[in-house]
């Protein structure tokens, strides 16, 4: 396949450059999405509306976790760098996770299941195991429903396992932040409104630290597995690995929620969070690396005509379409690491403009190409 043919195939398969249109009144997925958001918003109004006395805690929780969002969004923006998803789609995923999955699905489901486990196994059993036997099922499925609805809303955009990873992370992050605010509110209520701002800060520190290996991680892994099961792009359907990946996310969720039960209340309880966190992070990066293979190939194919024309050198192409080590090696290969970083960003901008132009030559493509060439004039960064 020629470079231009590979480029056009990559644009078509990835859907990169296709705009996200939320308002689709003739699409059932649109109405189910609105039903979930509406139901969640109504539950939020009912839950917090009667608790005016706890406004200081609620306000503090909202402000603290809004600040907590900033580094998360920067990290996810960095990861959304291959055939990047549009902001509107990711915002819709975040909203589903925070409003619909948390308050429309998880809150009533967890309340009912916790009562059932208490009746079946007794109070002691429920305290140790009920959370881990309930939340991994209804919460992961509730969040994944958001991914399914977004596939219905944007079937050309949500294609690869890496799309599932990124969108799943945003859905999980929405769930995580809204649930954390809920914890702040409940903490103030349990303390009968005493020291509300102190309670908000304490919960923020605990939940913020544990959030590194919480819902964003669970959903990124689970939704990647779901995309492998669905196999929405050529060569990516892997049913058994997909199911195992989804199960792994649920096991991680179970272990995190039932850490006290697993630790038996002894010294192991202190060490267990660090062990589980380490295992989860290793698994996360392994899933991420495998999920990104198709996206990296698309990026390479998309820039292949530019490489044939000498615009993008071999080392720069490897950096843009490769792994972290490839970008690191490219930055080390030149005398100016800052310029090398700008070269990578310029090549990514060129790929984005080519995708938006559907492979046609436009003024924006020409401008992006000129910027790559301008940055390349002053150094030996084309070496392979």
C-alpha positions as CSV (number, residue, x, y, z in Angstrom):
1,X,0.0,0.0,0.0
2,X,1.4,3.4,-0.9
3,X,2.0,6.1,1.6
4,X,-1.0,8.1,0.5
5,X,-3.3,5.1,0.4
6,X,-2.2,4.1,4.0
7,X,-2.8,7.7,5.1
8,X,-6.3,7.8,3.8
9,X,-7.1,4.3,5.2
10,X,-5.8,5.5,8.7
11,X,-8.0,8.6,8.5
12,X,-11.0,6.5,7.6
13,X,-10.5,3.8,10.2
14,X,-9.6,6.1,13.1
15,X,-12.3,8.7,12.4
16,X,-9.9,11.3,13.5
17,X,-11.1,14.7,12.4
18,X,-14.8,13.8,12.4
19,X,-16.6,16.4,14.5
20,X,-18.6,15.3,17.5
21,X,-22.3,16.2,17.3
22,X,-24.1,15.7,20.6
23,X,-27.7,16.8,19.6
24,X,-29.1,13.8,17.7
25,X,-32.9,13.7,18.3
26,X,-33.3,10.7,15.9
27,X,-30.7,8.6,17.8
28,X,-32.0,6.4,20.7
29,X,-28.6,6.7,22.4
30,X,-29.1,10.4,22.7
31,X,-32.3,10.0,24.6
32,X,-30.9,7.2,26.9
33,X,-28.0,9.5,27.6
34,X,-30.3,12.4,28.5
35,X,-32.4,10.0,30.6
36,X,-29.3,9.1,32.6
37,X,-28.1,12.6,33.0
38,X,-31.6,13.9,33.9
39,X,-32.1,11.1,36.4
40,X,-28.7,11.8,38.0
41,X,-29.3,15.5,38.1
42,X,-32.7,15.0,39.9
43,X,-31.0,12.6,42.4
44,X,-28.3,15.3,43.1
45,X,-31.0,17.9,43.7
46,X,-32.9,15.7,46.1
47,X,-29.8,14.5,47.9
48,X,-28.1,17.8,48.5
49,X,-31.2,20.1,48.3
50,X,-32.3,19.3,51.9
51,X,-28.9,19.7,53.5
52,X,-28.5,23.5,53.6
53,X,-26.8,23.2,57.0
54,X,-23.9,21.4,55.4
55,X,-23.3,24.0,52.7
56,X,-19.8,24.9,53.9
57,X,-18.7,21.3,53.6
58,X,-20.3,20.9,50.2
59,X,-18.8,24.1,48.9
60,X,-15.4,23.2,50.3
61,X,-15.6,19.7,48.7
62,X,-16.6,21.2,45.3
63,X,-13.7,23.7,45.3
64,X,-11.1,21.3,46.5
65,X,-12.0,18.5,44.0
66,X,-12.3,21.1,41.2
67,X,-8.7,22.0,41.9
68,X,-7.9,18.2,42.1
69,X,-9.2,17.9,38.5
70,X,-6.5,20.1,37.0
71,X,-3.5,17.8,37.2
72,X,-5.8,14.9,36.1
73,X,-6.9,16.7,33.0
74,X,-3.3,17.7,32.1
75,X,-2.3,14.0,32.4
76,X,-5.2,12.8,30.3
77,X,-4.7,15.5,27.8
78,X,-1.1,14.3,27.3
79,X,-2.3,10.7,26.9
80,X,-5.0,11.8,24.3
81,X,-2.2,12.5,21.8
82,X,-2.5,10.0,19.0
83,X,-5.8,10.1,17.1
84,X,-7.1,12.5,19.7
85,X,-10.7,12.5,20.8
86,X,-12.6,15.9,20.7
87,X,-13.2,17.7,23.9
88,X,-17.0,17.6,23.5
89,X,-17.0,13.8,23.5
90,X,-14.7,13.6,26.5
91,X,-16.9,16.1,28.4
92,X,-19.9,14.0,27.6
93,X,-18.1,11.0,29.1
94,X,-17.0,12.9,32.2
95,X,-20.6,14.1,32.7
96,X,-22.0,10.6,32.4
97,X,-19.5,9.2,34.9
98,X,-20.2,12.1,37.4
99,X,-23.9,12.5,37.1
100,X,-25.6,9.4,35.6
101,X,-23.3,6.6,36.7
102,X,-22.8,8.0,40.2
103,X,-26.3,9.2,41.2
104,X,-28.7,7.5,38.7
105,X,-27.1,4.0,38.8
106,X,-24.6,3.5,41.6
107,X,-26.2,5.3,44.5
108,X,-29.5,3.5,44.5
109,X,-28.0,0.2,43.5
110,X,-25.3,0.3,46.2
111,X,-27.9,1.2,48.8
112,X,-30.1,-1.7,47.9
113,X,-27.2,-4.2,47.6
114,X,-25.6,-3.2,50.9
115,X,-28.9,-3.9,52.7
116,X,-29.2,-7.3,51.0
117,X,-25.7,-8.3,52.0
118,X,-26.4,-7.2,55.6
119,X,-29.5,-9.4,55.7
120,X,-27.8,-12.3,54.1
121,X,-24.4,-12.3,55.9
122,X,-25.0,-10.2,58.9
123,X,-23.6,-6.8,59.9
124,X,-20.0,-7.9,60.4
125,X,-19.9,-9.6,57.0
126,X,-21.4,-6.6,55.3
127,X,-18.9,-4.2,56.9
128,X,-16.0,-6.3,55.6
129,X,-17.2,-7.5,52.2
130,X,-20.4,-5.9,51.0
131,X,-18.8,-2.9,49.3
132,X,-16.5,-5.1,47.2
133,X,-19.3,-7.5,46.3
134,X,-21.5,-4.6,45.1
135,X,-19.6,-1.7,43.7
136,X,-17.4,-3.5,41.2
137,X,-20.5,-4.9,39.4
138,X,-23.0,-2.0,39.3
139,X,-20.4,0.8,39.2
140,X,-18.2,-0.6,36.4
141,X,-21.2,-1.6,34.3
142,X,-22.8,1.8,34.9
143,X,-19.7,3.6,33.8
144,X,-19.2,1.3,30.8
145,X,-22.8,2.0,29.7
146,X,-21.6,5.6,29.1
147,X,-19.0,4.3,26.7
148,X,-21.7,2.2,24.9
149,X,-23.9,5.3,24.5
150,X,-21.0,7.4,23.2
151,X,-20.3,4.7,20.6
152,X,-24.0,5.1,19.6
153,X,-23.6,8.9,19.4
154,X,-20.2,8.8,17.7
155,X,-19.6,5.5,16.0
156,X,-16.9,6.8,13.7
157,X,-15.0,8.4,16.5
158,X,-15.0,5.6,19.1
159,X,-13.1,2.9,17.3
160,X,-10.1,1.5,19.0
161,X,-9.2,0.0,22.4
162,X,-7.2,3.2,23.0
163,X,-10.3,5.2,22.5
164,X,-11.9,3.0,25.2
165,X,-9.0,3.6,27.5
166,X,-9.1,7.4,27.2
167,X,-12.9,7.7,27.3
168,X,-13.1,5.2,30.1
169,X,-10.6,7.3,32.1
170,X,-12.7,10.4,31.7
171,X,-15.9,8.6,32.7
172,X,-14.1,7.2,35.7
173,X,-12.7,10.6,36.6
174,X,-16.2,12.1,36.6
175,X,-17.4,9.3,38.8
176,X,-14.4,9.7,41.1
177,X,-14.8,13.5,41.6
178,X,-18.6,13.5,42.1
179,X,-18.3,10.5,44.5
180,X,-15.6,12.3,46.5
181,X,-17.8,15.4,46.9
182,X,-20.6,13.0,48.1
183,X,-18.1,11.6,50.6
184,X,-17.4,15.1,51.9
185,X,-21.1,15.8,52.3
186,X,-21.7,12.5,54.1
187,X,-18.7,13.1,56.3
188,X,-20.1,16.4,57.5
189,X,-23.5,14.9,58.1
190,X,-21.9,12.1,60.2
191,X,-20.1,14.7,62.3
192,X,-23.4,16.6,62.7
193,X,-22.0,19.6,61.0
194,X,-19.0,20.1,63.3
195,X,-15.8,21.4,61.8
196,X,-17.1,21.1,58.2
197,X,-14.2,22.7,56.5
198,X,-11.7,20.5,58.4
199,X,-13.7,17.4,57.5
200,X,-13.7,18.5,53.8
201,X,-9.9,18.9,53.9
202,X,-9.4,15.6,55.6
203,X,-11.5,13.7,53.1
204,X,-9.9,15.5,50.2
205,X,-6.4,14.4,51.4
206,X,-7.4,10.8,51.9
207,X,-9.6,10.4,48.8
208,X,-7.3,12.5,46.7
209,X,-4.3,10.3,47.5
210,X,-6.2,7.0,46.9
211,X,-7.7,8.4,43.8
212,X,-4.5,7.7,41.8
213,X,-5.6,4.1,41.7
214,X,-9.3,4.5,41.8
215,X,-12.2,4.9,39.4
216,X,-10.3,6.5,36.5
217,X,-7.9,3.5,36.5
218,X,-10.7,1.0,36.9
219,X,-12.8,2.4,34.1
220,X,-9.8,2.9,31.7
221,X,-8.9,-0.8,32.1
222,X,-12.6,-2.0,32.0
223,X,-13.5,0.1,28.9
224,X,-10.3,-1.1,27.1
225,X,-11.4,-4.6,27.6
226,X,-14.9,-3.9,26.4
227,X,-13.5,-2.4,23.2
228,X,-11.4,-5.5,22.6
229,X,-14.6,-7.6,23.0
230,X,-16.5,-5.4,20.6
231,X,-13.6,-5.3,18.1
232,X,-14.7,-2.1,16.4
233,X,-11.6,-1.8,14.2
234,X,-9.7,-4.1,12.0
235,X,-7.6,-6.8,13.8
236,X,-8.6,-5.6,17.3
237,X,-11.3,-8.1,18.3
238,X,-9.9,-10.2,21.2
239,X,-12.9,-11.6,23.1
240,X,-11.0,-13.7,25.8
241,X,-8.3,-11.1,26.6
242,X,-11.1,-8.4,26.6
243,X,-13.2,-10.3,29.1
244,X,-10.2,-11.0,31.3
245,X,-9.2,-7.4,31.2
246,X,-12.7,-6.3,32.3
247,X,-12.6,-9.0,35.1
248,X,-9.2,-7.7,36.2
249,X,-10.6,-4.2,36.6
250,X,-13.5,-5.5,38.7
251,X,-11.0,-7.5,40.8
252,X,-8.9,-4.4,41.4
253,X,-12.1,-2.5,42.4
254,X,-13.1,-5.4,44.8
255,X,-9.6,-5.4,46.4
256,X,-9.6,-1.7,46.9
257,X,-13.1,-1.6,48.4
258,X,-12.6,-4.6,50.7
259,X,-9.0,-4.0,51.8
260,X,-9.9,-4.2,55.4
261,X,-11.5,-7.6,54.9
262,X,-8.6,-8.9,52.9
263,X,-6.1,-7.6,55.4
264,X,-8.0,-9.2,58.3
265,X,-7.6,-6.1,60.4
266,X,-3.9,-7.0,61.2
267,X,-0.6,-5.5,60.1
268,X,-1.2,-6.6,56.5
269,X,-3.9,-4.0,56.3
270,X,-1.3,-1.3,56.4
271,X,0.9,-2.8,53.7
272,X,-1.9,-4.0,51.4
273,X,-2.8,-0.6,49.9
274,X,0.7,-0.1,48.6
275,X,0.9,-3.6,47.2
276,X,-2.4,-3.3,45.5
277,X,-1.6,0.1,44.1
278,X,1.7,-1.1,42.7
279,X,0.0,-4.1,41.0
280,X,-2.7,-1.9,39.6
281,X,-0.3,0.7,38.1
282,X,1.8,-2.1,36.5
283,X,-1.4,-3.5,35.0
284,X,-2.6,-0.1,33.8
285,X,0.6,0.7,31.9
286,X,0.6,-2.8,30.4
287,X,-3.0,-2.4,29.1
288,X,-2.2,1.2,27.9
289,X,0.8,0.0,25.9
290,X,-1.1,-2.8,24.2
291,X,-4.2,-0.6,23.6
292,X,-2.1,2.1,21.9
293,X,-0.6,-0.2,19.2
294,X,-3.4,0.4,16.7
295,X,-3.3,4.2,17.3
296,X,0.5,4.3,16.9
297,X,0.2,2.5,13.6
298,X,-2.5,5.0,12.5
299,X,-0.3,7.9,13.4
300,X,2.6,6.4,11.4
301,X,0.5,5.7,8.4
302,X,-1.0,9.2,8.6
303,X,2.4,10.8,8.4
304,X,3.9,8.4,6.0
305,X,3.5,10.7,2.9
306,X,5.2,13.4,4.9
307,X,8.1,11.1,5.7
308,X,8.4,10.1,2.1
309,X,8.6,13.7,1.2
310,X,11.3,14.3,3.7
311,X,9.2,16.6,5.9
312,X,9.2,14.3,8.9
313,X,12.4,12.5,9.5
314,X,12.6,8.8,10.7
315,X,13.6,9.8,14.2
316,X,10.8,12.3,14.5
317,X,8.3,9.8,13.0
318,X,9.3,7.3,15.6
319,X,8.9,9.8,18.4
320,X,5.4,10.9,17.3
321,X,4.1,7.4,16.7
322,X,6.1,5.6,19.3
323,X,6.4,5.1,23.0
324,X,7.7,7.3,25.8
325,X,11.2,5.9,25.2
326,X,11.1,6.9,21.6
327,X,10.2,10.5,22.5
328,X,12.9,10.5,25.1
329,X,15.5,9.2,22.7
330,X,14.5,11.9,20.2
331,X,14.8,14.6,22.7
332,X,18.3,13.3,23.7
333,X,19.4,13.1,20.0
334,X,19.6,16.8,19.5
335,X,21.4,19.6,21.2
336,X,18.3,21.4,22.2
337,X,15.7,19.4,24.1
338,X,13.2,22.3,24.1
339,X,13.3,22.5,20.3
340,X,13.0,18.7,20.1
341,X,9.8,18.9,22.2
342,X,8.5,21.6,19.9
343,X,9.3,19.4,16.9
344,X,7.2,16.6,18.3
345,X,4.3,19.0,19.0
346,X,4.6,20.5,15.5
347,X,4.5,17.0,13.9
348,X,1.4,16.1,16.0
349,X,-0.2,19.4,14.9
350,X,0.5,18.4,11.3
351,X,-1.0,15.0,11.7
352,X,-4.1,16.6,13.3
353,X,-4.5,19.1,10.4
354,X,-4.1,16.3,7.8
355,X,-6.8,14.3,9.6
356,X,-9.2,17.2,9.8
357,X,-8.6,17.9,6.1
358,X,-9.2,14.2,5.3
359,X,-5.9,14.0,3.5
360,X,-6.4,17.0,1.3
361,X,-4.0,19.9,0.9
362,X,-5.3,23.0,2.7
363,X,-3.8,26.2,3.9
364,X,-3.8,24.9,7.5
365,X,-2.0,21.7,6.4
366,X,0.6,23.8,4.5
367,X,1.1,26.1,7.5
368,X,1.6,23.1,9.9
369,X,4.1,21.5,7.4
370,X,6.0,24.7,7.2
371,X,6.3,24.8,11.0
372,X,7.8,21.3,11.0
373,X,10.3,22.3,8.4
374,X,11.2,25.5,10.1
375,X,12.0,23.7,13.4
376,X,14.0,21.1,11.5
377,X,16.3,23.6,9.8
378,X,18.6,24.2,12.7
379,X,19.6,20.8,13.8
380,X,20.4,17.1,13.0
381,X,17.1,15.7,14.3
382,X,16.4,13.7,11.2
383,X,18.8,11.0,12.0
384,X,17.4,7.5,12.5
